[in-house]
């Protein structure tokens, strides 16, 4: 499927009302959010060089090819950076809550919340897995959870 062909997503709408902030929908975002809602998070994978890209876009940042196929992620990644918010800025995110920058095993970096247990020592380099968090209103968000060291090799 071409990166600019989202005809299969015609008529796609976010649930209303959404108690969480909903994403601003760009030209290439609908297939990504459709895959998240289906709990099969997918990213564009270049048909020519195999590089994954996030955020979605019109061409591969590695080889500039416009050809890509939406491919489901394996779900593993490594924490690159993190922050804990100790103040509540939005009603849907009570303090404290953690936000992590994760290098996906496929290559791109994705930012989201860390659910469940937080690291007791260093956060950097810890393995995480992608999970799908259902929120009120029927919407789904991609989030991350820590992976036990023994299970890291499985992802």
Rosetta blueprint (number, residue, H / E / L):
1 X L
2 X E
3 X L
4 X L
5 X L
6 X L
7 X H
8 X H
9 X H
10 X L
11 X L
12 X L
13 X L
14 X L
15 X L
16 X L
17 X L
18 X L
19 X L
20 X L
21 X L
22 X L
23 X L
24 X L
25 X L
26 X L
27 X L
28 X L
29 X L
30 X H
31 X H
32 X H
33 X H
34 X H
35 X H
36 X H
37 X H
38 X L
39 X L
40 X L
41 X L
42 X E
43 X E
44 X E
45 X E
46 X E
47 X L
48 X L
49 X L
50 X L
51 X L
52 X E
53 X E
54 X L
55 X L
56 X L
57 X L
58 X L
59 X L
60 X L
61 X L
62 X L
63 X L
64 X L
65 X L
66 X L
67 X E
68 X E
69 X E
70 X E
71 X E
72 X E
73 X L
74 X L
75 X L
76 X E
77 X E
78 X E
79 X E
80 X E
81 X E
82 X E
83 X E
84 X E
85 X E
86 X L
87 X L
88 X L
89 X L
90 X L
91 X L
92 X L
93 X L
94 X L
95 X L
96 X L
97 X E
98 X E
99 X E
100 X E
101 X E
102 X E
103 X E
104 X E
105 X L
106 X L
107 X L
108 X L
109 X E
110 X E
111 X E
112 X E
113 X E
114 X E
115 X E
116 X L
117 X L
118 X L
119 X L
120 X L
121 X L
122 X L
123 X L
124 X L
125 X L
126 X L
127 X E
128 X E
129 X E
130 X E
131 X E
132 X E
133 X E
134 X E
135 X E
136 X L
137 X L
138 X L
139 X E
140 X E
141 X E
142 X E
143 X E
144 X E
145 X E
146 X E
147 X L
148 X L
149 X H
150 X H
151 X H
152 X H
153 X L
154 X L
155 X L
